């Protein structure tokens, strides 16, 4: 894990301690729809200090007008899909970084996916998000889950794209949503996404992010609670190859009493220049009594030359909570597991692959969509094929 800048370093960079506090605290983070108030990042900002800005700079332009990825509804018949001219009326919160504000202001259309109240979708609703070009593009998608409805919605991102994407997810009172976002982009694609999520009273979401493809992928989910009894489970999995950058930044804003959150992300990295970043921010507000929250991130370094950054942040503003904590780890194979398997006649290469299968399989098995789980295990196996593991 990397530590934050020291006071001496901040002084040498001309950054005051007060500026540093504002930049590093999610409680004070600027969120706005006004692009003029969100300057182009320099790399010194807390939100951008790990991101290769040269790869995403084209998504900071004041106006981008490329063709957004196509949205294909490939399975399911419970979600209504409508496309409108972008009306710039927010459904959930305001953007919190430059790329997200550009997406909001530049998207020509908004696509609304809507599940009617009380609808219990028995099969997963599957959508392919297909990129067909390299011109910088902005996209806005709104996912509305009506009161006391329940569904599983899967987005599979594929093709070639350079896109900054806004996804607003509104889960109404008593509703339940499993949402899965899979990144299988072509090798040169850039994908910046801001998932802004609102949970109504007694609503729940299982939010799953799977990143395998793309050259540069940066996913930033933000969660807010609009009523007591809200429950959020966030699962993530990434397999980062040579020269790929996979970045996942989460913010869970507990501002309402008696809500629940669990965050579990796992990554594996292999190859020179592979870089994964995970930042998990949880804020428990002064009135969020009875909050129950925990977040964890684990990274498995498979070969020399790969780099992982893992930073959990927990801010607590009241002392009457059910529980809160975090864990973070970056390491290589656990020798005990390898020794156990090899002592039973399994060669070292096979033993290492079995360990990785178990490492990912534990999380993949929680998604709850058998076809998607099988597909993801196939992706893991493809990554392992021919790899030389440290």
C-alpha positions in Angstrom: 0.0 0.0 0.0 1.1 3.5 -0.7 0.8 6.2 2.0 -0.5 9.7 1.6 1.8 12.6 0.9 3.8 13.9 3.9 3.5 17.5 5.1 7.0 18.2 3.7 6.1 16.9 0.3 2.9 19.0 0.3 4.8 22.1 1.2 7.4 21.4 -1.6 4.5 21.1 -4.1 3.0 24.4 -2.9 -0.1 22.7 -1.5 -1.4 23.9 1.9 -2.5 21.5 4.6 -6.0 22.8 4.3 -6.1 22.1 0.6 -4.8 18.6 1.2 -7.5 18.0 3.8 -10.2 19.1 1.3 -8.7 17.0 -1.4 -8.4 13.8 0.7 -11.7 13.9 2.5 -14.8 12.6 0.7 -17.0 14.6 3.2 -15.7 17.8 1.6 -15.4 16.6 -2.0 -16.7 18.9 -4.7 -19.6 17.6 -6.7 -21.1 19.8 -9.4 -22.7 19.8 -12.8 -20.8 23.0 -13.8 -17.7 22.2 -15.8 -16.2 25.6 -15.0 -16.0 24.6 -11.3 -14.2 21.3 -12.0 -10.7 22.2 -13.5 -8.7 19.9 -15.7 -6.7 17.5 -13.4 -3.0 18.0 -13.0 -2.3 14.6 -11.2 -1.8 16.2 -7.8 -5.4 15.8 -6.9 -6.3 12.9 -4.6 -8.9 11.6 -7.1 -6.3 11.5 -9.9 -2.9 10.9 -8.4 -2.8 7.2 -9.5 -4.4 7.7 -12.9 -2.2 7.9 -16.1 -3.5 11.3 -17.2 -2.0 11.0 -20.6 -4.3 8.1 -21.4 -7.5 9.9 -20.3 -6.8 13.5 -21.1 -9.1 13.4 -24.2 -12.0 12.8 -21.8 -11.4 16.1 -20.0 -12.2 18.3 -23.1 -15.0 20.8 -22.6 -17.1 19.2 -25.3 -16.7 15.8 -26.9 -19.0 14.6 -29.6 -18.1 11.1 -30.7 -20.7 8.3 -31.1 -21.5 6.7 -27.8 -21.4 2.9 -27.5 -24.5 1.1 -28.8 -26.9 -0.4 -26.2 -28.3 -3.7 -27.2 -31.0 -5.4 -25.0 -30.1 -9.0 -25.7 -32.2 -10.9 -23.1 -35.1 -10.3 -20.9 -38.5 -8.6 -21.4 -39.2 -6.8 -18.1 -37.1 -3.7 -18.6 -38.5 -0.9 -20.7 -35.9 0.9 -22.8 -36.4 4.5 -24.1 -33.9 6.9 -25.5 -34.4 10.7 -25.3 -32.5 13.8 -26.0 -30.5 14.6 -22.9 -32.6 16.9 -20.7 -29.8 17.5 -18.1 -32.2 16.8 -15.3 -30.5 14.8 -12.5 -31.9 11.5 -11.2 -29.1 10.8 -8.7 -26.7 13.3 -7.2 -24.0 15.3 -9.0 -20.7 14.3 -10.6 -17.6 14.3 -8.5 -14.7 14.5 -11.0 -13.8 16.2 -14.3 -14.5 13.2 -16.6 -17.9 12.6 -15.0 -18.9 16.3 -15.4 -17.8 16.2 -19.1 -20.0 13.1 -19.6 -23.0 14.8 -18.1 -22.5 18.0 -20.2 -21.5 16.3 -23.5 -23.9 13.3 -23.7 -26.4 14.1 -26.5 -28.9 11.4 -25.4 -30.0 9.6 -22.2 -31.1 6.0 -22.3 -33.6 5.2 -19.6 -34.0 1.5 -18.5 -37.1 1.2 -16.3 -38.5 -1.7 -14.3 -42.1 -1.0 -13.2 -43.1 -1.1 -9.5 -43.9 -4.5 -8.0 -42.4 -6.3 -11.0 -40.4 -9.4 -10.0 -38.1 -10.2 -13.0 -37.4 -14.0 -12.9 -34.6 -13.9 -15.5 -31.6 -11.6 -15.8 -31.9 -8.6 -18.1 -28.8 -8.6 -20.3 -27.4 -5.6 -22.2 -24.4 -5.4 -24.5 -22.7 -2.0 -24.5 -20.8 -2.1 -27.8 -18.2 0.4 -28.8 -17.6 0.9 -32.5 -14.9 3.6 -32.8 -12.1 5.4 -31.2 -13.4 9.0 -31.2 -14.0 10.4 -27.7 -17.6 10.0 -26.7 -19.9 10.7 -23.8 -22.8 8.4 -22.6 -25.6 8.8 -20.1 -27.7 5.8 -18.9 -30.5 5.9 -16.3 -31.6 2.7 -14.5 -34.9 3.0 -12.6 -36.1 0.2 -10.4 -39.6 0.8 -9.2 -41.0 0.4 -5.7 -40.9 -3.2 -4.4 -39.6 -4.5 -7.7 -36.7 -6.9 -8.1 -34.3 -7.6 -11.0 -30.8 -8.6 -12.1 -29.3 -6.4 -14.8 -26.0 -7.1 -16.5 -24.0 -4.7 -18.7 -21.4 -6.3 -20.9 -19.0 -3.7 -22.3 -17.2 -4.8 -25.5 -15.7 -3.6 -28.7 -13.5 -0.5 -29.1 -14.3 2.7 -27.4 -13.0 5.9 -25.8 -15.9 6.8 -23.5 -16.8 8.7 -20.4 -20.0 7.2 -19.1 -22.6 8.4 -16.6 -24.8 5.7 -15.0 -27.5 6.8 -12.6 -29.1 4.0 -10.6 -32.2 4.7 -8.6 -33.5 1.8 -6.5 -36.9 2.9 -5.0 -38.4 2.0 -1.7 -38.4 -1.7 -0.9 -36.8 -2.6 -4.3 -34.0 -5.1 -4.9 -31.4 -4.9 -7.7 -28.4 -7.0 -8.6 -26.4 -5.0 -11.1 -23.3 -6.4 -12.9 -20.9 -4.3 -15.1 -18.4 -6.4 -17.1 -15.6 -4.6 -18.9 -14.3 -6.8 -21.8 -13.2 -4.0 -24.1 -10.7 -4.4 -26.8 -7.1 -3.9 -25.8 -6.8 -0.2 -26.7 -10.1 1.1 -25.2 -10.4 3.7 -22.5 -13.5 3.6 -20.2 -14.2 6.2 -17.5 -17.5 5.6 -15.6 -19.3 7.2 -12.8 -22.0 5.0 -11.2 -24.2 7.2 -9.0 -26.5 5.0 -6.9 -29.4 6.0 -4.7 -31.2 3.5 -2.4 -34.6 4.3 -1.0 -36.0 3.1 2.3 -35.5 -0.6 2.8 -34.0 -0.9 -0.7 -31.0 -3.1 -1.5 -28.4 -3.4 -4.2 -25.7 -5.9 -5.1 -23.4 -4.0 -7.3 -20.8 -6.0 -9.1 -17.9 -4.7 -11.2 -15.7 -7.1 -13.3 -12.8 -5.5 -15.2 -10.7 -7.7 -17.6 -10.4 -5.8 -20.9 -9.4 -2.3 -22.0 -6.1 -0.5 -21.8 -7.4 2.0 -19.2 -10.5 1.4 -17.1 -11.6 3.7 -14.3 -14.9 2.9 -12.5 -16.1 5.2 -9.8 -19.3 4.1 -8.0 -20.9 6.4 -5.5 -23.7 5.2 -3.1 -26.2 7.4 -1.1 -29.0 6.3 1.1 -32.4 8.1 0.8 -34.1 6.2 3.7 -33.4 3.9 6.6 -33.0 0.2 6.1 -30.9 0.5 2.9 -28.5 -2.3 2.1 -25.6 -2.2 -0.3 -23.2 -5.0 -1.2 -20.4 -4.1 -3.6 -18.3 -6.8 -5.2 -15.4 -6.4 -7.6 -13.0 -8.5 -9.5 -10.2 -7.4 -11.8 -7.5 -9.2 -13.7 -4.9 -6.7 -14.9 -2.4 -7.7 -17.6 0.8 -6.0 -18.8 0.4 -2.3 -19.5 -3.2 -2.3 -18.5 -4.5 0.2 -15.9 -7.6 -0.8 -13.9 -8.8 1.7 -11.3 -11.8 1.3 -9.0 -12.8 4.2 -6.7 -15.8 3.7 -4.4 -17.6 6.1 -2.1 -20.3 4.9 0.3 -22.0 7.8 1.9 -23.8 6.7 5.1 -25.8 9.9 5.9 -29.0 8.0 7.1 -29.4 5.9 10.2 -29.6 2.1 10.3 -28.2 1.2 6.9 -25.8 -1.5 5.8 -22.8 -1.8 3.4 -20.3 -4.4 2.6 -17.5 -4.0 0.0 -15.3 -6.9 -1.3 -12.9 -6.4 -4.2 -10.3 -8.8 -5.4 -7.6 -8.4 -8.1 -4.8 -10.3 -9.7 -2.0 -8.7 -11.7 0.5 -10.1 -14.2 3.0 -8.7 -16.6 5.3 -5.7 -16.7 3.5 -2.4 -16.4 0.2 -3.9 -15.0 -1.3 -1.4 -12.6 -4.4 -1.8 -10.5 -5.7 0.9 -8.1 -8.4 0.4 -5.5 -9.6 3.2 -3.3 -12.5 2.6 -1.0 -14.0 5.6 0.8 -16.7 5.1 3.5 -18.2 8.1 5.3 -20.5 7.5 8.3 -22.2 10.8 9.0 -23.1 12.5 12.3 -26.8 11.3 12.1 -26.1 7.8 10.7 -26.7 6.0 13.9 -26.7 2.2 13.8 -24.6 2.0 10.6 -23.0 -1.4 9.8 -20.2 -1.1 7.3 -17.1 -3.1 6.3 -14.8 -2.9 3.2 -11.9 -5.1 2.0 -9.6 -5.3 -0.9 -7.1 -8.1 -1.8 -4.5 -8.1 -4.6 -2.5 -11.1 -5.8 0.7 -10.2 -7.6 1.4 -13.1 -10.1 4.5 -11.9 -11.9 7.3 -9.4 -11.4 6.7 -5.9 -12.8 3.1 -5.5 -11.7 2.0 -2.8 -9.3 -1.1 -2.5 -7.0 -2.2 0.4 -5.0 -4.9 -0.3 -2.3 -6.2 2.5 -0.1 -9.2 2.0 2.3 -10.5 5.2 3.9 -13.1 5.2 6.8 -14.5 8.5 8.3 -16.8 8.2 11.3 -18.6 11.2 12.7 -20.7 9.6 15.4 -20.0 6.9 18.1 -23.3 5.0 17.9 -22.8 2.5 15.1 -23.3 -1.2 14.8 -19.8 -1.7 13.3 -17.3 -0.4 10.8 -13.9 -1.5 9.6 -11.7 -2.2 6.6 -8.9 -4.4 5.4 -6.4 -4.3 2.6 -3.7 -6.7 1.3 -1.2 -6.9 -1.5 0.9 -10.1 -1.8 2.0 -13.2 -3.6 0.8 -16.7 -3.3 0.3 -18.1 0.2 3.0 -20.8 0.4 0.9 -22.9 2.8 -1.8 -23.4 0.1 0.8 -24.3 -2.5 2.5 -26.7 -0.1 -0.8 -28.4 0.8 -1.6 -29.1 -2.9 1.9 -30.1 -3.9 2.2 -32.5 -1.0 -0.7 -34.4 -2.6 1.1 -34.9 -5.8 -0.1 -31.8 -7.7 2.7 -30.0 -9.7 3.5 -26.4 -8.8 2.0 -24.9 -12.0 -1.3 -26.6 -11.6 -1.3 -25.8 -7.8 -0.9 -22.1 -8.5 -3.8 -22.2 -11.0 -6.0 -24.0 -8.5 -5.3 -21.3 -5.9 -6.2 -18.6 -8.4 -9.4 -20.4 -9.3 -10.4 -20.6 -5.7 -9.4 -17.0 -5.1 -11.7 -15.7 -7.8 -14.3 -18.4 -7.6 -15.3 -17.4 -4.1 -16.4 -14.0 -5.3 -17.8 -15.0 -8.7 -20.1 -17.5 -7.0 -21.8 -14.7 -5.2 -23.2 -13.0 -8.4 -26.1 -15.4 -8.6 -26.4 -15.7 -12.4 -25.0 -19.1 -13.4 -24.4 -18.2 -17.1 -22.5 -15.1 -16.1 -20.5 -16.9 -13.4 -19.5 -19.6 -15.9 -18.5 -17.0 -18.5 -16.3 -15.2 -15.9 -14.5 -18.4 -14.9 -13.8 -18.9 -18.6 -12.2 -15.5 -18.7 -10.1 -16.3 -15.7 -8.9 -19.5 -17.4 -8.1 -17.6 -20.6 -6.0 -15.2 -18.6 -4.1 -18.0 -16.9 -3.5 -19.8 -20.2 0.2 -19.5 -21.0 0.9 -17.2 -18.1 4.2 -17.7 -16.2 3.2 -17.2 -12.6 5.7 -15.9 -9.9 
